[in-house]
Amino acid sequence: MPVTDFDAERAYADERFSTSPVFESDRVKVICGYFEPGQFIPVHAPASDLVVDVQSGTGTVREGGTERSIEPGDVVVVAAGTERGIKADDGTWLELLLVTAPPPTDEEHGPVREGLKRGEFDPRGED
């Protein structure tokens, strides 16, 4: 039974958000996500459902064309195939529990890699 806590896993990186895996199978992936102010997961649309549980900090989750502010205690669910992205607010460190089912493929994370490389929250140019 995998057990962890956010304090034990906490790791931040200057260049981009960081993650700490908790559990992964062919059906689900669970990670702790750590974002410095302004860091983000670029908009992409994998064929997996996403659950975001906000542990600390504030930020924004984009779901399709809608942006929702998030804060500790919020739980957000984004359906598979829906464009989504996550961004920490300026001035706050954001910590999230992220659950995807099934885990996104490497190909589905292409827009994430591209957005991080170019420093764009929405790599499609719709920021």
Rosetta blueprint (number, residue, H / E / L):
1 M L
2 P L
3 V L
4 T L
5 D L
6 F H
7 D H
8 A H
9 E H
10 R L
11 A L
12 Y L
13 A L
14 D L
15 E L
16 R L
17 F L
18 S E
19 T E
20 S E
21 P E
22 V E
23 F E
24 E E
25 S L
26 D L
27 R L
28 V L
29 K E
30 V E
31 I E
32 C E
33 G E
34 Y E
35 F E
36 E L
37 P L
38 G L
39 Q L
40 F E
41 I E
42 P E
43 V E
44 H E
45 A L
46 P L
47 A L
48 S L
49 D E
50 L E
51 V E
52 V E
53 D E
54 V E
55 Q E
56 S E
57 G L
58 T L
59 G E
60 T E
61 V E
62 R E
63 E E
64 G L
65 G L
66 T E
67 E E
68 R E
69 S E
70 I E
71 E L
72 P L
73 G L
74 D L
75 V E
76 V E
77 V E
78 V E
79 A L
80 A L
81 G L
82 T L
83 E L
84 R E
85 G E
86 I E
87 K E
88 A E
89 D L
90 D L
91 G L
92 T L
93 W L
94 L E
95 E E
96 L E
97 L E
98 L E
99 V E
100 T E
101 A E
102 P L
103 P L
104 P L
105 T L
106 D L
107 E H
108 E H
109 H H
110 G H
111 P H
112 V H
113 R H
114 E H
115 G H
116 L H
117 K H
118 R H
119 G L
120 E L
121 F L
122 D L
123 P L
124 R L
125 G L
126 E L
127 D L
